[in-house]
Amino acid sequence: MKRYFILWIIGLLPPLLVWAQGERTLSLPRLEQLSSDRVLQVIQDSEGFLWYATEGGGVCRDDGRRMVVFRSDTEHPDLLGSNNVACVAEAGKRFILIGTFHGAHVLDKQDYSIRRLEEVDDKRVDDIVVGRNGHWWLTANKKVYEYAADGQLLNTYEGGDKYIFRLHEDKQGRLWGMEWEGGQLRLDHGRLVQITTEWPDSFDFRRISADSQGRLLVADGFGNCYALDSAHRQRPWFDGQVLSRFMADSVRMAKGLSERPTAIASDAHDALWFSTGKDIRCMRQGKESIVLPDTRDVSAMTFTKDGTLWLATIFGNVMSYREGNLADEDDAANEYGDAIVALLTDNKGRLVMVSDRYVRLYDPVRHTLRQQNIEDEGVYRIELQETQPGKRWSQPEQEVVERLPIWAWWLMGVLLMTLAGLIVHVRFLHRQRSRFLAAMKKETPATEQPLEKSSALENEWLQKAIARVEKHLDDDSYSVEQLSNDLCMSRMTFYRKIQSATGQKPTEFIRTIRLRRAAELLHEGRLTITEISDATGFSSVSYFSRCFRTMYGVSPTLFGKTTTAEGLPPSEMPN
């Protein structure tokens, strides 16, 4: 009876929480006046103004009747290091701290002057936190910067080998940092200490703040902002945007494509053209057809105003397709073989080709090529936006969110409670039946004997772990926790055991198996790099290439031509 009572209480919690929060869903005002429809953070300052950090539109301030925009333009080219603003925060009721993709700035609300924090340099600032003592905490690249309340740099703290993208100060005033690929850091005695190697389930990664009336202001991970809105939104795709694996799957499901696209473009008749990595296909009026059957490794596509389809590959090749003819554009191709990650067109019909090391502008009419090299190391992202006032690539998305009435939440809670009670009751009856049968047969369950810690059993356990990973090789969501559950042990026990057996962390152990299989597939030469990346569970080709280069010292392309998988040292694989 005690179990059933606890289940009843748990079933009543969801409707009670909904009732406590209220039923109103609030829309933020004047969103149509924003300079960009992608909002990464929204806060309300001490004066009641709403401040929006936008992607491509700078910082916007809503003072209750109009929207004021702070961004770099032709008249003020150096106002901000970048119009892509990742985060904002208020400090001391006087300053607005602005973190952009290229540096940090401080806006003084007394005269609305903007100055640059020189110590952060040109690095991307992912998060800003103002502590209880008034100090400013900024994370950029792999470091955390501490500033006094007057803006003087106090300390710089070095992180690990991963990017720190979120900061948090708890109730005790301790500073925490979250790493991009998993892991949690804490500032202890003047240095950042690794606490965990994975994200905790209880941590909320969305940037959430509260206004003066206690209502939550949310900027989710998809560029939208709202108040007290928990509805699911899919990330919108627009022509020319680089596809992530999540977005490619969303487009595939929404458009009914047969395969996951590696590049997408829309023509003047709203037909969707996409690459599968092997060929180019067209989805028109719900019918899919293959247009170019043997066009491999296409990474970017776009249409110019004259109807020409331009294609770029991961090896730097550029092609054009018009009136049924596919031609190589040698004048625009990259002789070094660098992958082209984005292909866009401007209003004059010129091509903008973006790679990790340069940006090229190609004029198809004059056959002229201009190149801007990127000297600093790192991965860069280039955005294009119209410079005319009021012009944007896309319009804000209009959505209507309907909330369920309170009685529906109560009914759902009762149904969930009843279902949970039935499950517990069936398990109880099954246990009673097993005990009865054992008593009738006069058998007692054998006690489990502790495992003998011999080398043979250790090797057998390790082979089971490797087999489990290989079974889920193409599943990029297969985690350390799932692996430990498959091996019937806790995550901490598995961590200690795999560290002792292989000298690697669990995430490194899984990644090593994936990369070893990728090396074998590269040596066979049957699949493209994009297909190998998907088959071995990597979320993107660029991330797969970085991991492969780190492990083997060469790119996947060069490895497939010069190295055999059997020739690798046995230390590369824990078996």
N, C-alpha and C positions, 0 to 999 in steps of 0.2 A: 504493500500500500504506500510505503514511503516513496518508492520509485515512481508510482503513478502520480502522486502529488507533486513531485518535482517536475515531471513532464508537463503537468497542467500549468504550473507556474511559467515554465519556459515557453509554452505555447501562447500564453497571454502577453509575453513581453513585446513582440512586434506591434500589435495594435496599441499597446500602452505607449510605446515610444512615438508612434505616429500621432497619437492624440496629444502627447506632451509637446511635440514640435509644432503642432498646428497644421492646418490644411491648405494654407495659401501658398501658391507658387508665384514668386515675384519676378517680373522681367525688369532688367536694368534699363534705365531711360536713355534715349538718344544714341542707341548703338548704331543707328544708321548714319550718324554723323562722324563716326570714327574714321580715321585715315586708313585703316586696315581692318579687315573682318576677322583676323586671327589674333585673339587676345591670349597672352601667356600668363598674365597676372592682373588682378584688380584689387585696389585697396581704397580705404577712405581715410583721409588725414584728419588732424585735430580740428580743422576748420570746416569739415563736412564735405570737402571736395572729393570726388571720385577720380582716381588716377589709374589709367590703363597702360600696361606694358604690351605693346603690339609688335607683331612680326612684320617688318617692312614699313610701318607707319610711325615709328618713333614713340614718344610718350604723349598721351592725350589726357587733358584735365577737363572734367565735367563740373562746372560751377553752378549747376542748377538750371541754367537757361541756354547755355551754349557750350560747344566743345572747342577747347584751345589745344593746338598741336605744337609740340616741340620736336623738331626733326631737322636733319640736314637737307638743304635744297640748293638750288643754284645761287641764291642770294646769301645763304649761310652754310657753306659747304663743310665747315669744321665745327658745327654746333655739337654734334654727337659723333662718336667714333663709328657708329653704325646705326641705321634706323631700325635694325632688328634688336628690340629690347627684350631681354630675357626675364628681368625682375626689377621691382621697385620696392622702396621702403621709406618710411618717414623717420627722421632722426631729430630728436629734441624740439619738435613742433616748428622747426625752422627749415630744415633741409629735407629734400627729396633725393634719396640715393638711387642712381640709375645704373643698372648693369646691362651692358650690351654685348653683342657677339664680338666686339672689338674694343674692350676697355670699359672702365667705370667712370661715372661723372657725378658731380654733386650740384644740385639745383638749389640756390638760395631763394626762399620764398619772399624775402624782404625786397629784393630788387630783381628777382628772376634771372639772375646771372648764372651761367653754367661753367664750371671748371672741371678739368680732368684730373683724376687721380693717377699721377705719373708712375707710381710704384707698380700698379697693376699692368702697365704697359699696354700692349695691343691684344692681350689674351681675352678669351671669352669668359664672362662672368656669369655663372649659372645660378647663384643664389646670394641673397643679402639678408642678414639678420641683425637687428638692433637689440643688444642685450639689456638686461635689467639695470646694469650699471651705466648705460648710455653708450657703451663701446659699439663700434660697427664691425661686423664680421662679414667678410667677403670670401667666396671661393672662386678661384680662377685657375684653370689648368689642373695642376695637381697640388696646389698650395691653398692655404687659408691665411688671409690677411686680417690683422686686428688694428683698428684705428680708434683713437680717443674720440671723445664727444666733439672736440673742436676740429677733427679731421686730420690730426697728426698720426703718422704711422707708428705703431708701438712694436709690433712683432710680426714675423712671417713664419708660418709653420709648414713644414714639408710633410706631404702625405706619402702614400705608397706609390706603387706603379700604376694605379688606376685613377681615373678622373673622379673628383669629388663634385657631385652635382646637387646636393641638398645639405642644408645646415639646419640645426634645431637646438634650441636652448630649453632644457627641462626646468621643472619647478625649483630644483636646487641650484640653478645657475650654471650647470655644466653644459658644455658645448659638444654636440654630436655631429658627425658627418656621415653621409651616405655615399658609397662608391657606385660608379655607373654600372659595372658588371657584377655587382653583388658585394656586400661587405659593409660593416659599420665601424666607424672610428669614434674615439672620444678623446678630448683634450685633457690630459692628465700631467700635471707638473711640467708644463711648458712644452709638451710634445704630443703629437697625435698617435694614439695607441690603437692597434687593431683589436676590436672586441669580438666581432663575428666575421665570418667569410661569406655569409649569405644575408639577404634582406630578411628582417623579422616580419612576421605576418601582421603584427599589430601596427606597423608604421604606415601612415597615409602619405603618399608621395605627391598628391595634388596640393597646389598652393591655395590655402583657404585662410581668409581673414574675416573679421567681423566689422560691421558698420556701427554707427553710434547707437542704434536701436537693438543691437545684439543679433541682427540677421547675418547669415553667412554669405560671404562673397566668394565665389568659386571660379577659378580658371582651370579647366580640366586639361588633360594631355593632348587634346585635339584642336586647340586654338579657340574654343568657345568659352564664353563667360555667362554666368547666370547667378541667381540668388535662390537658395533653398530648392534646388532642382536636382533630383537624382535620376532623371531619365537618361537612358543610354543613347549616345549619339555616335554615329560612325564618322570617321574622319572623311571630309569631302576631298575628292580628287579633282584637280584642274589640269588643263592641257599644259604639258611642258614640265610637270613636277616629277622629280625623281621618285620612283616607286620603291617603297619598302616592301618587305614580304607580307606584312599585315595588310597593307593597302592593296597589294596585288591580289590577295585572296578576297578582299572585300569587293574589288571591282569584278573579279571573276564570278562571285556569287550574285552580285547585283545585275550584271549584264548577261549572265548565262553563258559564259565562255567555257570552252571545252578544256582548256589548260590554263595554268597560271601564267599571266603575261610578264615579260621582262621589260617591256616598253610599250607605251600607249600614246596614240595621237588621234584627234578627231578632225575629219575633213569638213568642208563647207556645207555638206549635206547631212551633218550630224552622224555620219557613219563612223564606227569605232574601228580603228586599225591597231593591231597589236602584234607583238613578236612573242613566239613561244621558245626562243633560243635556237630553234631549228628552221623555222619558216616564218613568213609574214602572212597574217590572216586579216580578214575584214568581216565585221559583224554589222550587217545592214538589214534593218527591219526584222530583227529576230533570226536572220539566217546567216550562218557562218560559212565562209568560203576561204580556201587557200589561194593567195594571190602570187606569192613568191615561194615556191616549194623548197628551195635550197639556199636559204639566207640565214646563216648561223651567227650566234653570239651577239645579237643586236642589243645594245644597252640603252639607246635613246632614239626617239623618233619625234618628228615635228613636220607640220605643213607650212609652206610659204603661201603668200597671197595668190600666186599664180597656179596653185593646185599641185605643186611639186611636193612629193613625199621625200624627206631627207632622213637617212638612216646612219647611225654611228655604232661602232662595235667596241667591245672591251679591248680590242687590239689597236684602236686608234684609226681604223678605216672609216671613210665617209663615202656614202653612195646616195644617188638621187634616182627617183622613180617617177616617170611621167609618161602618160599615153602608152603604157605597156612596155616601156623600155627602162631597164635597170642599168645605170652607168656608174663606174668608179670615178670619184672626184679626187684625183691625185693631188690637185693643188691645195685641197683642204685637209688631206689626211695627215696624220702624225707619223713622221719617220722614225720616232723613237719607240712606238708601240704602246704608249700610255693609254689607258682606258679613258674613254670619253664618258663621263658620268651624267652629263646633262646637255641637251641640245634644244636651243630656243631660237626664236626669230624676233627681230625688232620691227618697228612700223615701216621700215624701208626695205624689208625683205631680205635683210642680211642674216647670216647664221651666227649664233653665239655658241661656241663649243667650249665646254668646261671640263677640265681634268683636275687631278690633285695638284699639279705643278704649274698650270698656266690657264689663261683664258684667251681664246682666239676669236677674232671677228672676221668672217669670210663673206665677201661680196660675190655672189654667183654671176652677176652680170659683167663686172669688171675683172673678175678672177683675181682679186687682190686679197691679201691675207695680212692681218695685224695680230700680233701676239703680245700679251702681257704676262711676264713670268712672275711666279710667286716664289720669293726667295726663302721665306721662313718655312720650317718643316711643319707638317700637320695636314689635316684634312679640311678643306675650305668648301664653303657653300656660297654660290653666287645667286642673287635674286635680281630680277628685272621688274621694274614698275614704271608706269607712265609718269612723266614729270608734269603734265598739265594738271592744273588744280581740279580736284574732284574726280580724277580718272583713276580707276583701279582695275586690276585684272579680273576680279570677281566681286559680286555683290554679296552683302550679308545674307546668310541663310535664314529664311523665315520658318519658324517651327511653332507648333501649338502643342503644349503639353497638358494632358488631362490627368488629374489625380483621382484615384479610387476613393469612393465615399468611405466614411469611418466604419459603416456596417460591413462592408466588403472585407476590410482588414480584420475585423473581429471574426468573420466567418472563415477566412483563410487561417487565422490562428487556431480556431477550434478544430478545423480539418487536419492541420499539421499535428496538433496535439493528439487527436484520435489516432492518426496513422502511426505516430511514434509509439503510442500505447499498445497498438496491435502488434507492432514489430517486437517490442519487449516481451509481450505475452507469448507470442509464438516461439521466441527464443527460449523462454522459461519452460514451456511445455516440451520443447525438443530436448532440453537438458534433463528434465525429469524422466523422459522416456529413455534416454541413454543410460541414466543411472539404474533404471528399473531392469533394462535388458542385461546390464552388467551383473546386477545382483542375481538375476535368474540363471545366468550362465556360471555364477560363482567365480567370476573373474574380476580381478582388480587391475585398474590401469597401471601399466608399468611406469615406474618413475624414470624420469629422464636422467641419463648419465651425463656428467660433464664432459665436454669435448676434450680429447687429448690434444695437447698443443704440440703436435708433431709436424715435421716439415711436409709430410705427405698430405695431411689434412689441410694445412695452410695453402699448399699449392692447389688442392681441389677446390677450396673456397675461392681462391683468386680466379681460377678458371670459370667458376660459376658467375662471378662478378663481371668478368670480361664477356661471357656469353650473354648476360642480361643486357649489357650496353650494346653489343652487336645486334641483338634482337630489336632494339629500339633506335637503331642507328639513324634513320631518316626522320625521327621525331625530335624537333628542336626544343620541344617543351619538356623532354624527359630530364628530370632534375635529380639531384643527389638524394633528396628525400624519398623520391619514388624508388630509386635504386636500393636504398637502405630498407625500405618496406618490402621490396621484392626478395631481399635476402633475409627477411624476418629479424631485423635488429634495429635498434634505435639509431638516430642520426649521429649522435656523439660516439656510440660504440663503433659504428661503421667508420667514422672519421679516424679514430685512433687505430683501428685495425688496418685500414688501407694505407695510412701514413707509415705504420710499422712495416707493412709488407712491401710497399713500392717506393717509399720516400716521397710520395706525391700527395698533394691535397686531392680531395674527391673530385673537384671541378677539373683539375689538371689531369687526373686519371681518365675521366670521360673524354676530355678534349684530345688526349693522346691517342686513344683508340679511334676516335673519329678521323684524326689526321692521318693515322697509319692506313686506314681503309682508303682515304682520299688519295694517298700516295700510290696505292695499288691500282686504283681506278685510273689515275693519270698515266701510269705506266702501260696499262692496257690500251688506252687511247680510243676507246669506243664512245665515250661521253664527252660533252662539252664541260667547260669549267663551271658554268651555271648549273648544269645537271648534277655534277659531282658535289657542288656546294649544297644543293637540296638533298641529295641522296645521303649525305653524311651529317645532316642535321644542323647546318649553319644558317643563321637568319638572313644573311646577305652575302653576296660575292666579295664585297670589300672586306668584311670581317673575316671571312674564310681566308682571303689572301694574306691579311696581316698575321693571322695565327699560323698559317703554313710557313710564311717567311720566317717567323720567330723560331719555329721548331727546326726547319730544315735549312735555313740560311739562303734559300733561293725562292723565287716566285713560282707559283704552280705551273705557269707556262714553260719556264726554263727547266723545271724539274722533269716535266713530261718528256722533254727532248734529250736530256743529258744524264738522267739518273734512273736507276732501277730500284724498285722497292726492296728487292732481296739484298741489295748492296748496302742497306742502312745498318748502322751499328745496332746490336741487340738492346743496348740501353735505351733506345728510343721508344721501346714498347715494354710495358710491365707484364711479362709472362714468364 
